[in-house]
Amino acid sequence: METAAFQSRALIAMLVRHEQTVFAQAQQSTACMAAHDTQARLCRWMLRARDLAESDTLPFTQEFLAEMLGRNRTSVSPVAHTLQQAGMIRYTRGRIEILNVEGLRESACECYEAVRLNYDKLL
């Protein structure tokens, strides 16, 4: 792969943009963890996962979500319940179905849009 990369300026440029995008996402995620509440972060995270999976159904447990948000499961459960009561998601054991994308967008922090726009620039 190293040889192929050095032979193609386009490939090198794409790899550098990818690296910059991943780095920017990591920075945004770190700032998000410090500045935003669990609900806004959970909404952001589910929207981003939805974008990447290209599906409204996500195979995630609350334990996994808690790990991704840097929280414990007991912090994520009531937030997931609130989102379900609001009709934004349907949550069953190990499966989240997104029912109201716009509602999640309104509840997500601005970090979702920042990361999405940065990723779109990459492509």
C-alpha positions, 0 to 999 in steps of 0.5 A: 500500500505504501508504494501505491500511495506514493505513486498517486497524488490523489490517493495521498491527498485522500489519505491526508484528508481522511486523517484530518477528518478523523482527528477533527472528529476526535477533537469535536468528540472530546469537546462535546463530552466536556460541554454537553449533557448526556441526552444531547450527546446520545442524540448526536451519537445515534444520528452519526451511527445512523448516517454511517450505517445508512439505517434507522435500526442500530444494533446497540445495547445500553451498555455499549452506548454508555461506553461510547458516551463515557458514562455508566449504563444507569446514566444512559437508561433514563435518557433512552427512556425519555427519548422513547417516551418522546417518540424519537426512538423505539428501544428493545434489548440490543436494538434501537429503531430511530423513529423521528430523525428531526426530533433527534436533530433538534435534541442533538448538540451542534457537534453532530452537524459540525462532524457531518459537515467535516465528513462531507468535505472529505468525500 
